Amino acid sequence: MASFYTIPEGVTHQLIKHTYIQGSILVPYDPENQLTAQLQAHNFNVTTNRDESNLVNPIWWTTIRDKQYDWVVANTTGLGEYSEYILDYGIQVAAEGIAILDRLSFIEPVAKRRNFLLANKLTNMVVLSPRPRFSSVSNTRDSVTSCWFVFQQPDRWMDGTHVSYAVNWDAAQTLPPLNDITGK
């Protein structure tokens, strides 16, 4: 499971670019350090768990809550039953909120996500286009659209959900010529 999915370069940058993630971050499951490395490249203080048994252990989550992380950031694509633990416990341990990378169908209130989606306010969506290549064994793009979903704690939530489109997120970003910046 861990080696099948990758996080393409640039995907995490779109979360940072289009939302207000600041402070300390817990990545509750990142066995290959992909998400962690990308967040650290943006100068975040990141703590990472690589042990999947911790995800289903309420005592582990309680010790994490006591450390007072600002954000929980996770890629729940392909995590199956672990996603529920990350969602339900993650929102409880994060002072600010939780950011989830998943397929756009994540917002469908199916049985395993219904309670979470009804109880928490979606503040931001960052829709990725083109579709990322998450598979480490194939060179094809994912068959469905992926998105960052950000849920903030109720006291930090403003009315409505802000939707951003990260179009051409995978294109190389070049710096503008200096004369474009200064007008000279």
N, CA, C and O atoms as a DFTB+ gen file, in Angstrom:
736 C
 N C O
     1  1       0.822      -1.191       0.000
     2  2       0.000       0.000       0.000
     3  2       0.867       1.256       0.000
     4  3       0.613       2.171      -0.783
     5  1       1.855       1.318       0.837
     6  2       2.634       2.531       0.999
     7  2       3.419       2.875      -0.262
     8  3       3.549       4.052      -0.597
     9  1       3.941       1.881      -0.964
    10  2       4.789       2.180      -2.100
    11  2       4.012       2.389      -3.392
    12  3       4.605       2.822      -4.380
    13  1       2.710       2.103      -3.433
    14  2       1.935       2.270      -4.655
    15  2       1.642       3.737      -4.933
    16  3       1.686       4.159      -6.088
    17  1       1.342       4.530      -3.900
    18  2       0.979       5.930      -4.077
    19  2       2.159       6.863      -3.831
    20  3       2.941       6.680      -2.898
    21  1       2.260       7.855      -4.685
    22  2       3.255       8.904      -4.515
    23  2       2.535      10.249      -4.487
    24  3       1.369      10.341      -4.870
    25  1       3.217      11.271      -4.042
    26  2       2.676      12.631      -4.084
    27  2       3.565      13.423      -5.031
    28  3       4.710      13.731      -4.698
    29  1       3.052      13.751      -6.199
    30  2       3.875      14.478      -7.162
    31  2       4.334      15.829      -6.626
    32  3       3.619      16.488      -5.871
    33  1       5.527      16.228      -7.024
    34  2       6.033      17.556      -6.669
    35  2       5.036      18.596      -7.160
    36  3       4.509      18.479      -8.266
    37  1       4.785      19.580      -6.371
    38  2       3.871      20.654      -6.758
    39  2       2.494      20.549      -6.147
    40  3       1.821      21.566      -5.979
    41  1       2.054      19.350      -5.809
    42  2       0.719      19.170      -5.236
    43  2       0.631      19.850      -3.866
    44  3      -0.334      20.559      -3.581
    45  1       1.625      19.634      -3.035
    46  2       1.619      20.230      -1.698
    47  2       1.792      21.747      -1.775
    48  3       1.231      22.476      -0.958
    49  1       2.553      22.215      -2.735
    50  2       2.728      23.659      -2.918
    51  2       1.376      24.342      -3.136
    52  3       1.174      25.470      -2.686
    53  1       0.461      23.675      -3.814
    54  2      -0.857      24.270      -4.076
    55  2      -1.666      24.442      -2.791
    56  3      -2.426      25.402      -2.668
    57  1      -1.515      23.543      -1.850
    58  2      -2.165      23.708      -0.546
    59  2      -1.650      24.977       0.125
    60  3      -2.433      25.777       0.636
    61  1      -0.340      25.157       0.120
    62  2       0.279      26.315       0.768
    63  2      -0.092      27.606       0.032
    64  3      -0.364      28.629       0.661
    65  1      -0.101      27.554      -1.267
    66  2      -0.361      28.733      -2.094
    67  2      -1.808      29.230      -1.954
    68  3      -2.050      30.437      -1.952
    69  1      -2.760      28.311      -1.837
    70  2      -4.172      28.680      -1.903
    71  2      -4.902      28.697      -0.560
    72  3      -6.092      29.008      -0.516
    73  1      -4.223      28.373       0.520
    74  2      -4.882      28.344       1.832
    75  2      -4.014      29.067       2.856
    76  3      -2.952      29.593       2.522
    77  1      -4.467      29.087       4.085
    78  2      -3.757      29.804       5.152
    79  2      -3.195      28.846       6.193
    80  3      -3.398      29.036       7.392
    81  1      -2.503      27.838       5.742
    82  2      -1.874      26.883       6.648
    83  2      -0.630      27.538       7.242
    84  3       0.277      27.940       6.514
    85  1      -0.594      27.641       8.564
    86  2       0.556      28.203       9.270
    87  2       0.714      27.464      10.588
    88  3      -0.247      26.905      11.116
    89  1       1.922      27.465      11.113
    90  2       2.171      26.853      12.411
    91  2       2.692      25.433      12.300
    92  3       3.179      25.012      11.251
    93  1       2.580      24.707      13.395
    94  2       3.105      23.340      13.465
    95  2       2.134      22.366      12.804
    96  3       0.917      22.548      12.845
    97  1       2.702      21.331      12.196
    98  2       1.907      20.367      11.427
    99  2       2.210      18.949      11.879
   100  3       3.365      18.573      12.083
   101  1       1.148      18.175      12.030
   102  2       1.261      16.731      12.232
   103  2       0.843      16.048      10.940
   104  3      -0.246      16.303      10.426
   105  1       1.691      15.194      10.419
   106  2       1.340      14.323       9.302
   107  2       1.132      12.950       9.933
   108  3       2.104      12.275      10.271
   109  1      -0.133      12.526      10.095
   110  2      -0.418      11.330      10.881
   111  2       0.032      10.011      10.268
   112  3       0.171       9.016      10.979
   113  1       0.262       9.990       8.947
   114  2       0.772       8.766       8.344
   115  2       1.468       9.114       7.036
   116  3       0.835       9.564       6.080
   117  1       2.766       8.902       7.008
   118  2       3.590       9.203       5.840
   119  2       4.783       8.253       5.861
   120  3       5.901       8.667       6.169
   121  1       4.550       6.975       5.533
   122  2       5.605       5.972       5.694
   123  2       6.848       6.222       4.851
   124  3       7.934       5.760       5.201
   125  1       6.704       6.939       3.755
   126  2       7.859       7.188       2.895
   127  2       8.312       8.650       2.924
   128  3       9.140       9.068       2.114
   129  1       7.767       9.411       3.857
   130  2       8.220      10.781       4.102
   131  2       7.994      11.740       2.928
   132  3       8.660      12.772       2.850
   133  1       7.082      11.428       2.027
   134  2       6.860      12.267       0.843
   135  2       6.184      13.590       1.197
   136  3       6.693      14.662       0.869
   137  1       5.042      13.508       1.864
   138  2       4.304      14.711       2.241
   139  2       5.120      15.547       3.222
   140  3       5.167      16.773       3.120
   141  1       5.750      14.881       4.157
   142  2       6.578      15.561       5.151
   143  2       7.683      16.373       4.491
   144  3       7.876      17.544       4.819
   145  1       8.409      15.760       3.562
   146  2       9.510      16.451       2.881
   147  2       9.012      17.668       2.112
   148  3       9.670      18.708       2.104
   149  1       7.861      17.547       1.470
   150  2       7.326      18.677       0.710
   151  2       6.900      19.813       1.634
   152  3       7.100      20.983       1.307
   153  1       6.322      19.486       2.774
   154  2       5.943      20.526       3.737
   155  2       7.181      21.173       4.350
   156  3       7.217      22.389       4.538
   157  1       8.181      20.378       4.659
   158  2       9.422      20.920       5.220
   159  2      10.137      21.825       4.215
   160  3      10.818      22.772       4.609
   161  1       9.986      21.541       2.934
   162  2      10.580      22.404       1.908
   163  2       9.953      23.798       1.932
   164  3      10.534      24.752       1.414
   165  1       8.776      23.912       2.528
   166  2       8.104      25.208       2.693
   167  2       8.337      25.762       4.103
   168  3       7.627      26.662       4.551
   169  1       9.328      25.219       4.784
   170  2       9.770      25.691       6.107
   171  2       8.750      25.481       7.218
   172  3       8.680      26.278       8.154
   173  1       7.969      24.431       7.126
   174  2       7.052      24.100       8.217
   175  2       7.736      23.180       9.212
   176  3       8.586      22.368       8.849
   177  1       7.348      23.323      10.485
   178  2       7.771      22.411      11.533
   179  2       6.811      21.221      11.471
   180  3       5.637      21.352      11.815
   181  1       7.306      20.067      11.033
   182  2       6.459      18.907      10.763
   183  2       6.870      17.728      11.633
   184  3       8.051      17.401      11.754
   185  1       5.871      17.103      12.232
   186  2       6.069      15.844      12.945
   187  2       5.340      14.769      12.156
   188  3       4.210      14.974      11.711
   189  1       5.987      13.626      11.985
   190  2       5.449      12.587      11.116
   191  2       5.354      11.251      11.847
   192  3       6.232      10.884      12.628
   193  1       4.271      10.540      11.571
   194  2       4.106       9.173      12.047
   195  2       4.279       8.235      10.849
   196  3       3.691       8.463       9.792
   197  1       5.075       7.193      11.011
   198  2       5.271       6.200       9.956
   199  2       4.704       4.831      10.335
   200  3       4.775       3.886       9.549
   201  1       4.146       4.732      11.529
   202  2       3.632       3.464      12.043
   203  2       2.115       3.417      11.910
   204  3       1.405       4.113      12.636
   205  1       1.613       2.594      10.977
   206  2       0.170       2.562      10.733
   207  2      -0.623       2.063      11.941
   208  3      -1.811       2.366      12.050
   209  1      -0.014       1.319      12.836
   210  2      -0.743       0.850      14.020
   211  2      -1.127       2.015      14.939
   212  3      -2.102       1.914      15.684
   213  1      -0.379       3.112      14.893
   214  2      -0.727       4.289      15.693
   215  2      -2.052       4.900      15.270
   216  3      -2.767       5.460      16.101
   217  1      -2.387       4.801      13.996
   218  2      -3.605       5.428      13.479
   219  2      -4.872       4.909      14.154
   220  3      -5.833       5.660      14.319
   221  1      -4.885       3.650      14.540
   222  2      -6.077       3.050      15.146
   223  2      -5.977       2.997      16.673
   224  3      -6.794       2.350      17.328
   225  1      -4.983       3.673      17.233
   226  2      -4.744       3.648      18.667
   227  2      -5.168       4.983      19.305
   228  3      -4.455       5.976      19.166
   229  1      -6.303       5.021      19.995
   230  2      -6.760       6.274      20.616
   231  2      -5.766       6.851      21.629
   232  3      -5.712       8.066      21.818
   233  1      -4.990       5.998      22.273
   234  2      -3.999       6.499      23.236
   235  2      -2.921       7.299      22.509
   236  3      -2.490       8.342      23.001
   237  1      -2.485       6.824      21.348
   238  2      -1.512       7.584      20.557
   239  2      -2.082       8.949      20.183
   240  3      -1.394       9.963      20.307
   241  1      -3.323       8.983      19.730
   242  2      -3.955      10.246      19.355
   243  2      -4.074      11.182      20.563
   244  3      -3.943      12.397      20.414
   245  1      -4.318      10.637      21.741
   246  2      -4.410      11.464      22.948
   247  2      -3.062      12.111      23.261
   248  3      -3.008      13.285      23.627
   249  1      -1.983      11.360      23.119
   250  2      -0.659      11.944      23.363
   251  2      -0.338      13.002      22.317
   252  3       0.331      13.991      22.618
   253  1      -0.806      12.801      21.103
   254  2      -0.617      13.788      20.033
   255  2      -1.393      15.063      20.351
   256  3      -0.880      16.165      20.156
   257  1      -2.629      14.919      20.840
   258  2      -3.446      16.085      21.181
   259  2      -2.748      16.952      22.226
   260  3      -2.807      18.181      22.167
   261  1      -2.095      16.305      23.171
   262  2      -1.402      17.029      24.238
   263  2      -0.221      17.856      23.716
   264  3       0.241      18.771      24.397
   265  1       0.266      17.541      22.521
   266  2       1.394      18.289      21.937
   267  2       0.936      19.545      21.215
   268  3       1.769      20.359      20.814
   269  1      -0.340      19.718      21.043
   270  2      -0.955      20.938      20.512
   271  2      -0.426      21.349      19.132
   272  3       0.168      22.417      18.985
   273  1      -0.639      20.512      18.146
   274  2      -0.300      20.867      16.769
   275  2      -1.361      21.809      16.220
   276  3      -2.538      21.702      16.565
   277  1      -0.934      22.734      15.361
   278  2      -1.880      23.655      14.744
   279  2      -2.706      22.955      13.665
   280  3      -3.921      23.137      13.590
   281  1      -2.049      22.165      12.842
   282  2      -2.707      21.523      11.709
   283  2      -2.386      20.037      11.635
   284  3      -1.310      19.594      12.037
   285  1      -3.333      19.285      11.116
   286  2      -3.104      17.913      10.687
   287  2      -3.233      17.950       9.168
   288  3      -4.235      18.429       8.638
   289  1      -2.224      17.446       8.474
   290  2      -2.223      17.422       7.011
   291  2      -1.972      15.984       6.589
   292  3      -1.020      15.352       7.048
   293  1      -2.841      15.461       5.701
   294  2      -2.731      14.056       5.324
   295  2      -3.157      13.818       3.884
   296  3      -4.016      14.516       3.344
   297  1      -2.541      12.825       3.285
   298  2      -2.984      12.293       2.000
   299  2      -3.755      11.019       2.322
   300  3      -3.161      10.004       2.685
   301  1      -5.067      11.073       2.190
   302  2      -5.881       9.898       2.524
   303  2      -6.206       9.054       1.300
   304  3      -6.949       8.078       1.402
   305  1      -5.660       9.415       0.151
   306  2      -5.872       8.639      -1.069
   307  2      -5.365       7.214      -0.866
   308  3      -4.189       7.004      -0.566
   309  1      -6.239       6.255      -1.027
   310  2      -5.844       4.857      -0.936
   311  2      -5.628       4.319       0.464
   312  3      -5.133       3.201       0.611
   313  1      -5.981       5.073       1.503
   314  2      -5.745       4.593       2.868
   315  2      -6.884       3.748       3.425
   316  3      -6.749       3.181       4.509
   317  1      -7.986       3.652       2.722
   318  2      -9.087       2.802       3.176
   319  2      -9.576       3.170       4.559
   320  3      -9.894       4.329       4.827
   321  1      -9.637       2.175       5.444
   322  2     -10.197       2.361       6.789
   323  2      -9.409       3.356       7.635
   324  3      -9.965       3.941       8.565
   325  1      -8.125       3.562       7.334
   326  2      -7.334       4.507       8.117
   327  2      -7.816       5.950       7.944
   328  3      -7.637       6.779       8.836
   329  1      -8.421       6.242       6.807
   330  2      -8.923       7.596       6.551
   331  2      -9.884       8.048       7.633
   332  3      -9.840       9.199       8.067
   333  1     -10.744       7.155       8.069
   334  2     -11.731       7.496       9.098
   335  2     -11.050       7.928      10.396
   336  3     -11.485       8.887      11.034
   337  1      -9.996       7.235      10.785
   338  2      -9.265       7.594      11.997
   339  2      -8.575       8.949      11.839
   340  3      -8.583       9.775      12.752
   341  1      -7.978       9.160      10.666
   342  2      -7.301      10.431      10.421
   343  2      -8.294      11.579      10.476
   344  3      -7.999      12.622      11.060
   345  1      -9.455      11.406       9.885
   346  2     -10.473      12.462       9.894
   347  2     -10.999      12.720      11.294
   348  3     -10.934      13.844      11.793
   349  1     -11.519      11.679      11.927
   350  2     -12.197      11.848      13.218
   351  2     -11.253      12.256      14.343
   352  3     -11.582      13.135      15.139
   353  1     -10.095      11.631      14.415
   354  2      -9.154      11.998      15.466
   355  2      -8.338      13.230      15.084
   356  3      -7.996      14.044      15.942
   357  1      -8.025      13.366      13.787
   358  2      -7.232      14.495      13.335
   359  2      -7.873      15.836      13.647
   360  3      -7.192      16.761      14.089
   361  1      -9.173      15.949      13.421
   362  2      -9.851      17.224      13.700
   363  2      -9.898      17.495      15.205
   364  3      -9.980      18.650      15.622
   365  1      -9.847      16.448      16.013
   366  2      -9.871      16.621      17.462
   367  2      -8.523      17.066      18.031
   368  3      -8.474      17.713      19.078
   369  1      -7.438      16.723      17.351
   370  2      -6.115      17.053      17.888
   371  2      -5.536      18.345      17.311
   372  3      -4.574      18.882      17.861
   373  1      -6.094      18.846      16.228
   374  2      -5.551      20.040      15.576
   375  2      -6.194      21.304      16.133
   376  3      -7.419      21.407      16.203
   377  1      -5.372      22.256      16.523
   378  2      -5.890      23.520      17.057
   379  2      -6.572      24.348      15.973
   380  3      -7.592      24.987      16.230
   381  1      -6.016      24.341      14.763
   382  2      -6.564      25.148      13.668
   383  2      -7.508      24.362      12.767
   384  3      -8.612      24.815      12.463
   385  1      -7.061      23.168      12.338
   386  2      -7.895      22.383      11.428
   387  2      -7.132      21.250      10.791
   388  3      -6.036      20.889      11.218
   389  1      -7.744      20.691       9.749
   390  2      -7.192      19.530       9.067
   391  2      -7.272      19.752       7.558
   392  3      -8.271      20.258       7.046
   393  1      -6.209      19.368       6.858
   394  2      -6.174      19.450       5.397
   395  2      -5.969      18.042       4.853
   396  3      -5.048      17.330       5.251
   397  1      -6.843      17.664       3.940
   398  2      -6.851      16.310       3.400
   399  2      -6.677      16.367       1.889
   400  3      -7.366      17.129       1.212
   401  1      -5.763      15.567       1.361
   402  2      -5.635      15.384      -0.079
   403  2      -6.345      14.094      -0.440
   404  3      -5.994      13.023       0.055
   405  1      -7.344      14.196      -1.306
   406  2      -8.100      13.010      -1.702
   407  2      -8.783      13.287      -3.028
   408  3      -8.638      14.365      -3.605
   409  1      -9.520      12.314      -3.495
   410  2     -10.282      12.478      -4.732
   411  2     -11.490      13.374      -4.476
   412  3     -11.976      13.462      -3.349
   413  1     -11.966      14.029      -5.516
   414  2     -13.087      14.953      -5.387
   415  2     -14.330      14.282      -4.816
   416  3     -15.154      14.942      -4.184
   417  1     -14.470      12.998      -5.028
   418  2     -15.622      12.261      -4.490
   419  2     -15.597      12.176      -2.965
   420  3     -16.553      11.695      -2.357
   421  1     -14.513      12.637      -2.344
   422  2     -14.413      12.656      -0.879
   423  2     -15.598      13.399      -0.253
   424  3     -16.056      13.023       0.825
   425  1     -16.096      14.442      -0.910
   426  2     -17.172      15.239      -0.297
   427  2     -18.543      14.580      -0.406
   428  3     -19.527      15.123       0.095
   429  1     -18.623      13.432      -1.044
   430  2     -19.889      12.696      -1.053
   431  2     -20.096      12.095       0.346
   432  3     -19.219      11.390       0.844
   433  1     -21.229      12.363       0.976
   434  2     -21.431      11.908       2.364
   435  2     -21.806      10.424       2.470
   436  3     -22.897      10.080       2.923
   437  1     -20.887       9.557       2.048
   438  2     -21.103       8.116       2.197
   439  2     -21.018       7.769       3.681
   440  3     -20.556       8.575       4.489
   441  1     -21.462       6.579       4.029
   442  2     -21.590       6.177       5.433
   443  2     -20.329       6.429       6.255
   444  3     -20.423       6.945       7.369
   445  1     -19.152       6.078       5.736
   446  2     -17.935       6.206       6.549
   447  2     -17.473       7.648       6.750
   448  3     -16.681       7.907       7.657
   449  1     -17.947       8.606       5.924
   450  2     -17.560      10.015       6.077
   451  2     -18.721      10.916       6.481
   452  3     -18.513      12.081       6.820
   453  1     -19.909      10.398       6.448
   454  2     -21.106      11.217       6.663
   455  2     -21.051      12.031       7.952
   456  3     -21.263      13.243       7.923
   457  1     -20.771      11.390       9.069
   458  2     -20.754      12.103      10.352
   459  2     -19.692      13.192      10.370
   460  3     -19.934      14.292      10.867
   461  1     -18.519      12.889       9.831
   462  2     -17.449      13.895       9.773
   463  2     -17.864      15.088       8.930
   464  3     -17.700      16.233       9.353
   465  1     -18.399      14.837       7.746
   466  2     -18.765      15.926       6.841
   467  2     -19.907      16.771       7.392
   468  3     -19.936      17.983       7.177
   469  1     -20.837      16.155       8.093
   470  2     -21.957      16.904       8.663
   471  2     -21.543      17.705       9.902
   472  3     -22.134      18.743      10.202
   473  1     -20.533      17.220      10.613
   474  2     -20.128      17.874      11.867
   475  2     -19.062      18.955      11.677
   476  3     -18.855      19.776      12.572
   477  1     -18.388      18.967      10.533
   478  2     -17.275      19.891      10.329
   479  2     -17.502      20.750       9.093
   480  3     -18.096      20.312       8.108
   481  1     -17.024      21.964       9.168
   482  2     -17.221      22.920       8.086
   483  2     -16.042      22.915       7.119
   484  3     -14.894      23.110       7.518
   485  1     -16.340      22.692       5.862
   486  2     -15.338      22.735       4.802
   487  2     -15.056      24.196       4.472
   488  3     -15.943      24.903       3.994
   489  1     -13.839      24.653       4.720
   490  2     -13.517      26.065       4.501
   491  2     -12.836      26.332       3.167
   492  3     -13.022      27.395       2.575
   493  1     -12.045      25.368       2.688
   494  2     -11.323      25.551       1.426
   495  2     -11.295      24.256       0.635
   496  3     -11.226      23.158       1.188
   497  1     -11.350      24.422      -0.675
   498  2     -11.087      23.330      -1.610
   499  2     -10.096      23.854      -2.634
   500  3     -10.266      24.950      -3.171
   501  1      -9.063      23.069      -2.904
   502  2      -8.095      23.415      -3.940
   503  2      -8.134      22.271      -4.949
   504  3      -7.576      21.199      -4.716
   505  1      -8.803      22.521      -6.072
   506  2      -9.006      21.503      -7.100
   507  2      -7.796      21.485      -8.024
   508  3      -7.408      22.518      -8.570
   509  1      -7.201      20.306      -8.198
   510  2      -5.978      20.158      -8.986
   511  2      -6.283      19.790     -10.436
   512  3      -6.979      18.811     -10.707
   513  1      -5.755      20.585     -11.361
   514  2      -5.907      20.300     -12.781
   515  2      -4.587      20.631     -13.460
   516  3      -4.107      21.757     -13.329
   517  1      -3.996      19.710     -14.167
   518  2      -4.509      18.403     -14.530
   519  2      -4.466      17.413     -13.362
   520  3      -3.887      17.682     -12.310
   521  1      -5.087      16.281     -13.581
   522  2      -5.108      15.248     -12.542
   523  2      -3.686      14.745     -12.277
   524  3      -2.943      14.450     -13.213
   525  1      -3.310      14.651     -10.995
   526  2      -1.956      14.171     -10.667
   527  2      -1.761      12.696     -11.002
   528  3      -2.717      11.931     -11.128
   529  1      -0.502      12.328     -11.141
   530  2      -0.112      10.913     -11.278
   531  2       0.285      10.435      -9.886
   532  3       1.404      10.689      -9.439
   533  1      -0.612       9.753      -9.206
   534  2      -0.325       9.269      -7.862
   535  2       0.322       7.887      -7.853
   536  3       0.949       7.503      -6.866
   537  1       0.176       7.149      -8.929
   538  2       0.688       5.786      -8.977
   539  2       2.186       5.780      -9.207
   540  3       2.695       6.462     -10.097
   541  1       2.882       5.007      -8.400
   542  2       4.329       4.874      -8.589
   543  2       4.664       3.765      -9.576
   544  3       5.823       3.605      -9.958
   545  1       3.661       2.997      -9.991
   546  2       3.910       1.880     -10.911
   547  2       3.365       2.131     -12.308
   548  3       3.527       1.292     -13.194
   549  1       2.724       3.267     -12.516
   550  2       2.144       3.582     -13.811
   551  2       2.447       5.030     -14.164
   552  3       2.629       5.865     -13.278
   553  1       2.501       5.321     -15.434
   554  2       2.775       6.683     -15.877
   555  2       1.497       7.420     -16.285
   556  3       1.571       8.499     -16.872
   557  1       0.334       6.855     -15.984
   558  2      -0.928       7.487     -16.354
   559  2      -1.445       8.352     -15.207
   560  3      -1.136       8.124     -14.037
   561  1      -2.231       9.338     -15.576
   562  2      -2.833      10.209     -14.571
   563  2      -3.970       9.483     -13.882
   564  3      -4.540       8.533     -14.418
   565  1      -4.293       9.950     -12.675
   566  2      -5.401       9.380     -11.928
   567  2      -6.676       9.545     -12.753
   568  3      -6.795      10.501     -13.519
   569  1      -7.618       8.636     -12.608
   570  2      -8.835       8.670     -13.414
   571  2      -9.880       9.636     -12.868
   572  3     -10.900       9.871     -13.517
   573  1      -9.643      10.193     -11.696
   574  2     -10.585      11.154     -11.115
   575  2      -9.827      12.391     -10.632
   576  3      -8.619      12.347     -10.400
   577  1     -10.559      13.486     -10.487
   578  2      -9.967      14.738     -10.044
   579  2      -9.610      14.680      -8.565
   580  3     -10.358      14.128      -7.758
   581  1      -8.475      15.246      -8.221
   582  2      -8.034      15.295      -6.826
   583  2      -8.129      16.718      -6.306
   584  3      -8.158      17.682      -7.071
   585  1      -8.177      16.823      -4.984
   586  2      -8.434      18.110      -4.367
   587  2      -7.883      18.124      -2.941
   588  3      -7.872      17.101      -2.256
   589  1      -7.429      19.298      -2.509
   590  2      -7.145      19.519      -1.096
   591  2      -8.435      19.994      -0.447
   592  3      -9.075      20.920      -0.947
   593  1      -8.821      19.379       0.648
   594  2     -10.003      19.768       1.422
   595  2      -9.515      20.271       2.772
   596  3      -8.795      19.562       3.475
   597  1      -9.899      21.486       3.139
   598  2      -9.463      22.067       4.404
   599  2     -10.685      22.301       5.285
   600  3     -11.653      22.947       4.882
   601  1     -10.613      21.763       6.487
   602  2     -11.654      21.938       7.492
   603  2     -11.030      22.668       8.667
   604  3     -10.075      22.176       9.269
   605  1     -11.562      23.843       9.001
   606  2     -11.045      24.587      10.140
   607  2     -11.951      24.371      11.347
   608  3     -13.122      24.016      11.214
   609  1     -11.384      24.590      12.514
   610  2     -12.167      24.488      13.742
   611  2     -13.311      25.509      13.685
   612  3     -13.149      26.571      13.084
   613  1     -14.457      25.211      14.296
   614  2     -15.639      26.082      14.182
   615  2     -15.399      27.545      14.557
   616  3     -15.987      28.433      13.940
   617  1     -14.561      27.816      15.542
   618  2     -14.325      29.208      15.946
   619  2     -13.446      29.974      14.951
   620  3     -13.290      31.189      15.073
   621  1     -12.877      29.278      13.979
   622  2     -12.040      29.919      12.977
   623  2     -12.695      29.938      11.599
   624  3     -12.124      30.454      10.639
   625  1     -13.871      29.384      11.510
   626  2     -14.546      29.223      10.232
   627  2     -15.363      30.454       9.891
   628  3     -16.092      30.985      10.728
   629  1     -15.233      30.895       8.661
   630  2     -16.055      31.982       8.145
   631  2     -17.164      31.348       7.305
   632  3     -17.049      30.189       6.907
   633  1     -18.201      32.073       7.041
   634  2     -19.329      31.544       6.282
   635  2     -18.919      31.229       4.849
   636  3     -18.358      32.082       4.161
   637  1     -19.190      30.030       4.405
   638  2     -18.920      29.638       3.032
   639  2     -17.630      28.864       2.859
   640  3     -16.780      28.814       3.749
   641  1     -17.508      28.260       1.683
   642  2     -16.323      27.501       1.317
   643  2     -15.643      28.206       0.161
   644  3     -16.281      28.521      -0.844
   645  1     -14.346      28.453       0.301
   646  2     -13.585      29.089      -0.767
   647  2     -13.018      27.998      -1.672
   648  3     -12.295      27.113      -1.214
   649  1     -13.354      28.068      -2.961
   650  2     -12.876      27.088      -3.932
   651  2     -11.829      27.739      -4.817
   652  3     -12.081      28.773      -5.436
   653  1     -10.645      27.123      -4.873
   654  2      -9.558      27.583      -5.737
   655  2      -9.277      26.497      -6.762
   656  3      -9.461      25.309      -6.496
   657  1      -8.832      26.918      -7.928
   658  2      -8.472      25.980      -8.981
   659  2      -6.978      26.082      -9.233
   660  3      -6.485      27.119      -9.674
   661  1      -6.275      25.024      -8.958
   662  2      -4.830      24.970      -9.183
   663  2      -4.598      24.448     -10.597
   664  3      -4.249      23.286     -10.803
   665  1      -4.801      25.339     -11.562
   666  2      -4.679      24.980     -12.967
   667  2      -3.209      24.973     -13.353
   668  3      -2.458      25.886     -13.010
   669  1      -2.813      23.941     -14.063
   670  2      -1.422      23.765     -14.497
   671  2      -0.455      23.764     -13.320
   672  3       0.656      24.284     -13.421
   673  1      -0.880      23.181     -12.212
   674  2      -0.052      23.106     -11.009
   675  2       1.279      22.403     -11.283
   676  3       2.266      22.643     -10.588
   677  1       1.304      21.540     -12.292
   678  2       2.507      20.750     -12.575
   679  2       3.462      21.439     -13.549
   680  3       4.523      20.894     -13.855
   681  1       3.103      22.630     -14.041
   682  2       3.976      23.349     -14.964
   683  2       5.127      23.982     -14.194
   684  3       4.959      24.433     -13.061
   685  1       6.270      24.007     -14.811
   686  2       7.435      24.632     -14.177
   687  2       7.157      26.121     -14.009
   688  3       6.742      26.797     -14.950
   689  1       7.387      26.613     -12.820
   690  2       7.183      28.028     -12.537
   691  2       8.496      28.767     -12.769
   692  3       9.514      28.463     -12.148
   693  1       8.454      29.734     -13.665
   694  2       9.648      30.531     -13.908
   695  2       9.490      31.867     -13.198
   696  3       8.379      32.361     -13.003
   697  1      10.604      32.429     -12.824
   698  2      10.587      33.725     -12.177
   699  2      10.337      34.815     -13.213
   700  3      10.822      34.720     -14.340
   701  1       9.586      35.845     -12.842
   702  2       9.350      36.929     -13.812
   703  2      10.630      37.745     -13.998
   704  3      11.443      37.836     -13.078
   705  1      10.815      38.335     -15.172
   706  2      11.972      39.217     -15.362
   707  2      11.895      40.374     -14.367
   708  3      10.806      40.828     -14.015
   709  1      13.046      40.839     -13.922
   710  2      13.085      41.906     -12.940
   711  2      12.376      43.172     -13.421
   712  3      11.782      43.887     -12.614
   713  1      12.429      43.458     -14.715
   714  2      11.774      44.659     -15.197
   715  2      10.250      44.544     -15.080
   716  3       9.574      45.570     -14.996
   717  1       9.702      43.358     -15.073
   718  2       8.261      43.198     -14.863
   719  2       7.883      43.510     -13.427
   720  3       6.769      43.965     -13.167
   721  1       8.787      43.275     -12.494
   722  2       8.517      43.523     -11.076
   723  2       8.646      45.012     -10.752
   724  3       7.810      45.586     -10.053
   725  1       9.709      45.622     -11.273
   726  2       9.996      47.025     -10.919
   727  2       9.353      48.025     -11.866
   728  3       9.268      49.211     -11.548
   729  1       8.899      47.563     -13.026
   730  2       8.320      48.473     -14.014
   731  2       9.363      49.190     -14.839
   732  3       9.022      50.085     -15.612
   733  1      10.636      48.823     -14.698
   734  2      11.727      49.476     -15.448
   735  2      12.250      48.562     -16.515
   736  3      13.167      48.931     -17.250
